[in-house]
């Protein structure tokens, strides 16, 4: 009799319950996540996936592209000079990019403290320069997932 009840319980289990087990879904944190609206869960999952894919190796490779170093130096010069309106590089103005990209790089450089003095740059300089763009990419992924979630059913 007990075997029959066990077989009936396992037959009524969902796919995720069969894989993770019923005890997984009885955890209080999972119950709190399940209580959230589907839109919030979708946005959170997209943000988590984007962060796991993008953030770990953000500063693993140095500034290898020649233009990446140029734009980074322009952002650093903005911080050093205190002039965020006129981008400056070496001995002249550099208006080859929209100012927002320089401002984003400068914000990241300020976050990691790359503007402290004239010594060597810190260990996280590359990470700081790329972080605002990575966060913007993650936000774009969240917005895209929400847009697709409105067009496609959950099923």
SVG drawing of the C-alpha trace seen along z (x, -y; Angstrom):
<svg xmlns="http://www.w3.org/2000/svg" viewBox="-2 -72 56 74">
<polyline fill="none" stroke="black" stroke-width="0.4" points="0.0,0.0 2.8,-2.4 4.5,-1.7 1.3,-2.6 1.1,-5.9 4.8,-6.7 4.3,-5.9 1.2,-8.1 3.1,-11.0 6.0,-10.7 3.7,-10.6 2.0,-13.8 5.3,-15.6 6.3,-18.3 9.5,-18.0 11.4,-20.4 10.2,-18.6 11.4,-15.3 14.9,-16.9 15.3,-19.0 13.1,-17.1 10.1,-18.4 12.2,-19.5 13.8,-22.1 10.5,-23.8 9.6,-23.7 12.6,-26.0 11.5,-29.4 13.7,-31.3 12.2,-29.5 8.7,-30.1 9.6,-33.9 10.8,-33.8 7.7,-31.9 5.5,-34.6 7.0,-37.3 5.3,-38.3 6.4,-36.5 7.7,-39.8 10.0,-40.3 11.2,-36.7 11.9,-37.0 13.8,-40.3 15.8,-38.8 16.7,-35.7 17.8,-37.7 19.9,-40.0 21.5,-37.1 22.2,-35.3 23.8,-38.5 25.8,-39.1 27.1,-35.5 28.1,-35.7 29.6,-39.2 31.0,-40.3 33.5,-37.5 36.0,-38.2 35.4,-41.9 39.0,-42.8 40.7,-39.5 42.2,-40.9 44.1,-44.1 43.3,-47.0 44.5,-45.4 42.6,-47.3 44.5,-50.5 41.3,-52.6 40.2,-51.2 43.4,-52.7 42.8,-56.0 39.2,-56.3 40.3,-55.3 43.0,-57.9 40.5,-60.6 38.2,-59.5 41.2,-59.7 42.1,-63.1 38.6,-64.3 39.0,-63.2 42.4,-64.7 41.5,-68.0 38.1,-68.3 36.7,-69.1 33.9,-66.8 32.7,-68.8 35.8,-68.9 37.5,-65.5 41.2,-66.0 43.9,-63.5 47.7,-64.1 47.8,-67.6 44.4,-68.3 40.6,-67.8 39.2,-64.4 35.6,-64.5 35.6,-61.1 33.0,-59.5 29.9,-60.8 30.6,-62.3 28.5,-59.7 31.0,-56.9 33.8,-59.0 31.6,-59.9 30.7,-56.2 34.4,-55.3 35.2,-58.1 32.6,-57.0 34.0,-53.5 37.5,-54.9 36.4,-57.0 34.7,-53.9 37.9,-51.9 40.1,-54.9 42.1,-55.2 42.2,-59.0 44.4,-59.0 47.6,-60.9 50.1,-60.4 51.4,-57.0 50.7,-53.7 47.1,-52.8 45.4,-50.4 44.8,-46.7 41.1,-47.2 41.5,-49.9 40.4,-47.8 37.5,-46.4 36.4,-49.9 36.5,-51.2 34.4,-48.3 31.9,-48.0 29.4,-50.8 29.2,-49.3 28.6,-45.8 25.9,-47.1 24.2,-48.8 24.4,-45.5 22.8,-43.6 20.1,-46.3 19.5,-45.9 19.2,-42.1 16.6,-42.6 14.6,-45.0 14.8,-42.6 13.6,-39.7 10.7,-41.7 9.7,-42.7 9.9,-39.1 8.0,-38.0 5.1,-40.3 5.0,-38.9 5.5,-35.2 3.4,-33.2 5.2,-31.5 4.1,-28.1"/>
</svg>
